[in-house]
Amino acid sequence: MNFLLYIDPNIGLMIAQGAVAAFAGFVLFYKTVIATIKGWLGMNSNTDDSSFDDMYDENDLKDD
């Protein structure tokens, strides 16, 4: 028996898009879980440099 299976190109693109979305979702989920676990264990290495003014010393901003 010779079966010819036809897959519409749109279906192939939908499958590819689903695979990319699943991979991206896994990566984001993994990063969130690891960050949460590190937060519980107190292993955060984040520094709070959220202020633009705190990033520079006063001497860096003065004209000589």
KOLGU-4560 file (N, C-alpha, C; in nm, 3 decimals, padded with zeros to 5 digits):
<recs>
<n_xx: 00.082 n_yy: -00.117 n_zz: 00.000 ca_xx: 00.000 ca_yy: 00.000 ca_zz: 00.000 c_xx: 00.088 c_yy: 00.125 c_zz: 00.000 mol: A seq: 1 type: MET>
<n_xx: 00.052 n_yy: 00.217 n_zz: -00.082 ca_xx: 00.127 ca_yy: 00.341 ca_zz: -00.093 c_xx: 00.034 c_yy: 00.455 c_zz: -00.050 mol: A seq: 2 type: ASN>
<n_xx: 00.062 n_yy: 00.511 n_zz: 00.068 ca_xx: -00.018 ca_yy: 00.621 ca_zz: 00.119 c_xx: 00.057 c_yy: 00.752 c_zz: 00.095 mol: A seq: 3 type: PHE>
<n_xx: -00.009 n_yy: 00.845 n_zz: 00.036 ca_xx: 00.048 ca_yy: 00.977 ca_zz: 00.019 c_xx: -00.018 c_yy: 01.069 c_zz: 00.121 mol: A seq: 4 type: LEU>
<n_xx: 00.063 n_yy: 01.117 n_zz: 00.211 ca_xx: 00.011 ca_yy: 01.205 ca_zz: 00.315 c_xx: 00.041 c_yy: 01.349 c_zz: 00.275 mol: A seq: 5 type: LEU>
<n_xx: -00.057 n_yy: 01.432 n_zz: 00.287 ca_xx: -00.042 ca_yy: 01.572 ca_zz: 00.251 c_xx: -00.047 c_yy: 01.657 c_zz: 00.378 mol: A seq: 6 type: TYR>
<n_xx: 00.055 n_yy: 01.738 n_zz: 00.397 ca_xx: 00.057 ca_yy: 01.833 ca_zz: 00.508 c_xx: 00.058 c_yy: 01.972 c_zz: 00.448 mol: A seq: 7 type: ILE>
<n_xx: -00.041 n_yy: 02.048 n_zz: 00.480 ca_xx: -00.053 ca_yy: 02.185 ca_zz: 00.431 c_xx: 00.065 c_yy: 02.267 c_zz: 00.486 mol: A seq: 8 type: ASP>
<n_xx: 00.126 n_yy: 02.354 n_zz: 00.404 ca_xx: 00.237 ca_yy: 02.436 ca_zz: 00.454 c_xx: 00.198 c_yy: 02.522 c_zz: 00.576 mol: A seq: 9 type: PRO>
<n_xx: 00.073 n_yy: 02.563 n_zz: 00.582 ca_xx: 00.030 ca_yy: 02.641 ca_zz: 00.699 c_xx: 00.034 c_yy: 02.559 c_zz: 00.826 mol: A seq: 10 type: ASN>
<n_xx: 00.001 n_yy: 02.431 n_zz: 00.816 ca_xx: 00.007 ca_yy: 02.343 ca_zz: 00.933 c_xx: 00.152 c_yy: 02.327 c_zz: 00.977 mol: A seq: 11 type: ILE>
<n_xx: 00.243 n_yy: 02.315 n_zz: 00.882 ca_xx: 00.385 ca_yy: 02.303 ca_zz: 00.917 c_xx: 00.436 c_yy: 02.426 c_zz: 00.990 mol: A seq: 12 type: GLY>
<n_xx: 00.394 n_yy: 02.544 n_zz: 00.945 ca_xx: 00.434 ca_yy: 02.667 ca_zz: 01.014 c_xx: 00.372 c_yy: 02.677 c_zz: 01.152 mol: A seq: 13 type: LEU>
<n_xx: 00.249 n_yy: 02.628 n_zz: 01.167 ca_xx: 00.186 ca_yy: 02.628 ca_zz: 01.298 c_xx: 00.259 c_yy: 02.535 c_zz: 01.395 mol: A seq: 14 type: MET>
<n_xx: 00.304 n_yy: 02.422 n_zz: 01.344 ca_xx: 00.380 ca_yy: 02.328 ca_zz: 01.427 c_xx: 00.513 c_yy: 02.390 c_zz: 01.468 mol: A seq: 15 type: ILE>
<n_xx: 00.581 n_yy: 02.456 n_zz: 01.373 ca_xx: 00.708 ca_yy: 02.521 ca_zz: 01.404 c_xx: 00.688 c_yy: 02.633 c_zz: 01.506 mol: A seq: 16 type: ALA>
<n_xx: 00.583 n_yy: 02.713 n_zz: 01.490 ca_xx: 00.555 ca_yy: 02.820 ca_zz: 01.584 c_xx: 00.526 c_yy: 02.764 c_zz: 01.723 mol: A seq: 17 type: GLN>
<n_xx: 00.453 n_yy: 02.654 n_zz: 01.729 ca_xx: 00.425 ca_yy: 02.591 ca_zz: 01.858 c_xx: 00.552 c_yy: 02.540 c_zz: 01.924 mol: A seq: 18 type: GLY>
<n_xx: 00.644 n_yy: 02.485 n_zz: 01.844 ca_xx: 00.770 ca_yy: 02.436 ca_zz: 01.900 c_xx: 00.854 c_yy: 02.551 c_zz: 01.955 mol: A seq: 19 type: ALA>
<n_xx: 00.861 n_yy: 02.661 n_zz: 01.882 ca_xx: 00.937 ca_yy: 02.778 ca_zz: 01.929 c_xx: 00.873 c_yy: 02.835 c_zz: 02.055 mol: A seq: 20 type: VAL>
<n_xx: 00.742 n_yy: 02.844 n_zz: 02.058 ca_xx: 00.672 ca_yy: 02.897 ca_zz: 02.176 c_xx: 00.691 c_yy: 02.805 c_zz: 02.296 mol: A seq: 21 type: ALA>
<n_xx: 00.689 n_yy: 02.675 n_zz: 02.275 ca_xx: 00.710 ca_yy: 02.582 ca_zz: 02.386 c_xx: 00.852 c_yy: 02.596 c_zz: 02.441 mol: A seq: 22 type: ALA>
<n_xx: 00.950 n_yy: 02.611 n_zz: 02.354 ca_xx: 01.089 ca_yy: 02.629 ca_zz: 02.399 c_xx: 01.104 c_yy: 02.759 c_zz: 02.477 mol: A seq: 23 type: PHE>
<n_xx: 01.047 n_yy: 02.868 n_zz: 02.426 ca_xx: 01.056 ca_yy: 02.998 ca_zz: 02.495 c_xx: 00.985 c_yy: 02.992 c_zz: 02.630 mol: A seq: 24 type: ALA>
<n_xx: 00.871 n_yy: 02.928 n_zz: 02.634 ca_xx: 00.798 ca_yy: 02.913 ca_zz: 02.760 c_xx: 00.877 c_yy: 02.833 c_zz: 02.862 mol: A seq: 25 type: GLY>
<n_xx: 00.943 n_yy: 02.727 n_zz: 02.816 ca_xx: 01.026 ca_yy: 02.646 ca_zz: 02.906 c_xx: 01.141 c_yy: 02.729 c_zz: 02.962 mol: A seq: 26 type: PHE>
<n_xx: 01.207 n_yy: 02.807 n_zz: 02.877 ca_xx: 01.321 ca_yy: 02.888 ca_zz: 02.922 c_xx: 01.276 c_yy: 02.990 c_zz: 03.026 mol: A seq: 27 type: VAL>
<n_xx: 01.166 n_yy: 03.060 n_zz: 03.000 ca_xx: 01.118 ca_yy: 03.160 ca_zz: 03.095 c_xx: 01.072 c_yy: 03.096 c_zz: 03.226 mol: A seq: 28 type: LEU>
<n_xx: 01.007 n_yy: 02.983 n_zz: 03.217 ca_xx: 00.964 ca_yy: 02.912 ca_zz: 03.337 c_xx: 01.084 c_yy: 02.868 c_zz: 03.419 mol: A seq: 29 type: PHE>
<n_xx: 01.186 n_yy: 02.815 n_zz: 03.352 ca_xx: 01.306 ca_yy: 02.767 ca_zz: 03.419 c_xx: 01.378 c_yy: 02.881 c_zz: 03.490 mol: A seq: 30 type: TYR>
<n_xx: 01.391 n_yy: 02.997 n_zz: 03.422 ca_xx: 01.458 ca_yy: 03.111 ca_zz: 03.483 c_xx: 01.382 c_yy: 03.160 c_zz: 03.605 mol: A seq: 31 type: LYS>
<n_xx: 01.250 n_yy: 03.160 n_zz: 03.599 ca_xx: 01.168 ca_yy: 03.206 ca_zz: 03.711 c_xx: 01.182 c_yy: 03.111 c_zz: 03.830 mol: A seq: 32 type: THR>
<n_xx: 01.180 n_yy: 02.981 n_zz: 03.803 ca_xx: 01.192 ca_yy: 02.883 ca_zz: 03.911 c_xx: 01.329 c_yy: 02.893 c_zz: 03.977 mol: A seq: 33 type: VAL>
<n_xx: 01.435 n_yy: 02.904 n_zz: 03.897 ca_xx: 01.570 ca_yy: 02.914 ca_zz: 03.953 c_xx: 01.585 c_yy: 03.041 c_zz: 04.035 mol: A seq: 34 type: ILE>
<n_xx: 01.531 n_yy: 03.154 n_zz: 03.987 ca_xx: 01.540 ca_yy: 03.280 ca_zz: 04.060 c_xx: 01.464 c_yy: 03.270 c_zz: 04.193 mol: A seq: 35 type: ALA>
<n_xx: 01.349 n_yy: 03.203 n_zz: 04.192 ca_xx: 01.271 ca_yy: 03.187 ca_zz: 04.315 c_xx: 01.346 c_yy: 03.101 c_zz: 04.416 mol: A seq: 36 type: THR>
<n_xx: 01.404 n_yy: 02.993 n_zz: 04.371 ca_xx: 01.478 ca_yy: 02.904 ca_zz: 04.461 c_xx: 01.600 c_yy: 02.975 c_zz: 04.517 mol: A seq: 37 type: ILE>
<n_xx: 01.671 n_yy: 03.051 n_zz: 04.433 ca_xx: 01.787 ca_yy: 03.126 ca_zz: 04.483 c_xx: 01.743 c_yy: 03.232 c_zz: 04.583 mol: A seq: 38 type: LYS>
<n_xx: 01.627 n_yy: 03.291 n_zz: 04.563 ca_xx: 01.575 ca_yy: 03.389 ca_zz: 04.658 c_xx: 01.544 c_yy: 03.326 c_zz: 04.793 mol: A seq: 39 type: GLY>
<n_xx: 01.489 n_yy: 03.206 n_zz: 04.792 ca_xx: 01.461 ca_yy: 03.136 ca_zz: 04.917 c_xx: 01.589 c_yy: 03.101 c_zz: 04.991 mol: A seq: 40 type: TRP>
<n_xx: 01.692 n_yy: 03.065 n_zz: 04.916 ca_xx: 01.818 ca_yy: 03.025 ca_zz: 04.978 c_xx: 01.909 c_yy: 03.143 c_zz: 05.009 mol: A seq: 41 type: LEU>
<n_xx: 01.870 n_yy: 03.261 n_zz: 04.967 ca_xx: 01.950 ca_yy: 03.380 ca_zz: 04.995 c_xx: 02.074 c_yy: 03.390 c_zz: 04.908 mol: A seq: 42 type: GLY>
<n_xx: 02.068 n_yy: 03.337 n_zz: 04.788 ca_xx: 02.183 ca_yy: 03.335 ca_zz: 04.698 c_xx: 02.172 c_yy: 03.439 c_zz: 04.588 mol: A seq: 43 type: MET>
<n_xx: 02.093 n_yy: 03.543 n_zz: 04.607 ca_xx: 02.078 ca_yy: 03.646 ca_zz: 04.504 c_xx: 02.206 c_yy: 03.727 c_zz: 04.495 mol: A seq: 44 type: ASN>
<n_xx: 02.252 n_yy: 03.748 n_zz: 04.374 ca_xx: 02.372 ca_yy: 03.829 ca_zz: 04.353 c_xx: 02.336 c_yy: 03.960 c_zz: 04.286 mol: A seq: 45 type: SER>
<n_xx: 02.210 n_yy: 03.996 n_zz: 04.289 ca_xx: 02.165 ca_yy: 04.120 ca_zz: 04.227 c_xx: 02.204 c_yy: 04.239 c_zz: 04.313 mol: A seq: 46 type: ASN>
<n_xx: 02.258 n_yy: 04.341 n_zz: 04.250 ca_xx: 02.284 ca_yy: 04.465 ca_zz: 04.320 c_xx: 02.176 c_yy: 04.564 c_zz: 04.281 mol: A seq: 47 type: THR>
<n_xx: 02.145 n_yy: 04.653 n_zz: 04.369 ca_xx: 02.037 ca_yy: 04.747 ca_zz: 04.344 c_xx: 02.094 c_yy: 04.875 c_zz: 04.284 mol: A seq: 48 type: ASP>
<n_xx: 02.128 n_yy: 04.871 n_zz: 04.155 ca_xx: 02.177 ca_yy: 04.987 ca_zz: 04.083 c_xx: 02.068 c_yy: 05.040 c_zz: 03.992 mol: A seq: 49 type: ASP>
<n_xx: 01.949 n_yy: 05.054 n_zz: 04.049 ca_xx: 01.837 ca_yy: 05.095 ca_zz: 03.966 c_xx: 01.835 c_yy: 05.244 c_zz: 03.939 mol: A seq: 50 type: SER>
<n_xx: 01.908 n_yy: 05.321 n_zz: 04.020 ca_xx: 01.909 ca_yy: 05.465 ca_zz: 04.001 c_xx: 02.020 c_yy: 05.503 c_zz: 03.904 mol: A seq: 51 type: SER>
<n_xx: 01.988 n_yy: 05.585 n_zz: 03.807 ca_xx: 02.087 ca_yy: 05.627 ca_zz: 03.707 c_xx: 02.193 c_yy: 05.715 c_zz: 03.772 mol: A seq: 52 type: PHE>
<n_xx: 02.153 n_yy: 05.795 n_zz: 03.870 ca_xx: 02.247 ca_yy: 05.886 ca_zz: 03.935 c_xx: 02.350 c_yy: 05.812 c_zz: 04.018 mol: A seq: 53 type: ASP>
<n_xx: 02.314 n_yy: 05.697 n_zz: 04.072 ca_xx: 02.406 ca_yy: 05.622 ca_zz: 04.157 c_xx: 02.510 c_yy: 05.545 c_zz: 04.077 mol: A seq: 54 type: ASP>
<n_xx: 02.497 n_yy: 05.541 n_zz: 03.947 ca_xx: 02.589 ca_yy: 05.463 ca_zz: 03.865 c_xx: 02.723 c_yy: 05.534 c_zz: 03.846 mol: A seq: 55 type: MET>
<n_xx: 02.727 n_yy: 05.665 n_zz: 03.868 ca_xx: 02.848 ca_yy: 05.742 ca_zz: 03.845 c_xx: 02.893 c_yy: 05.808 c_zz: 03.975 mol: A seq: 56 type: TYR>
<n_xx: 03.023 n_yy: 05.823 n_zz: 03.989 ca_xx: 03.078 ca_yy: 05.899 ca_zz: 04.101 c_xx: 03.062 c_yy: 06.048 c_zz: 04.073 mol: A seq: 57 type: ASP>
<n_xx: 03.069 n_yy: 06.127 n_zz: 04.178 ca_xx: 03.061 ca_yy: 06.271 ca_zz: 04.158 c_xx: 03.181 c_yy: 06.321 c_zz: 04.078 mol: A seq: 58 type: GLU>
<n_xx: 03.296 n_yy: 06.260 n_zz: 04.096 ca_xx: 03.416 ca_yy: 06.303 ca_zz: 04.024 c_xx: 03.406 c_yy: 06.278 c_zz: 03.875 mol: A seq: 59 type: ASN>
<n_xx: 03.330 n_yy: 06.179 n_zz: 03.834 ca_xx: 03.316 ca_yy: 06.148 ca_zz: 03.693 c_xx: 03.235 c_yy: 06.256 c_zz: 03.620 mol: A seq: 60 type: ASP>
<n_xx: 03.148 n_yy: 06.324 n_zz: 03.693 ca_xx: 03.058 ca_yy: 06.420 ca_zz: 03.630 c_xx: 03.113 c_yy: 06.563 c_zz: 03.630 mol: A seq: 61 type: LEU>
<n_xx: 03.223 n_yy: 06.587 n_zz: 03.707 ca_xx: 03.277 ca_yy: 06.723 ca_zz: 03.714 c_xx: 03.367 c_yy: 06.750 c_zz: 03.594 mol: A seq: 62 type: LYS>
<n_xx: 03.361 n_yy: 06.874 n_zz: 03.547 ca_xx: 03.452 ca_yy: 06.918 ca_zz: 03.441 c_xx: 03.582 c_yy: 06.963 c_zz: 03.505 mol: A seq: 63 type: ASP>
<n_xx: 03.692 n_yy: 06.921 n_zz: 03.446 ca_xx: 03.822 ca_yy: 06.960 ca_zz: 03.500 c_xx: 03.875 c_yy: 07.084 c_zz: 03.433 mol: A seq: 64 type: ASP>
</recs>
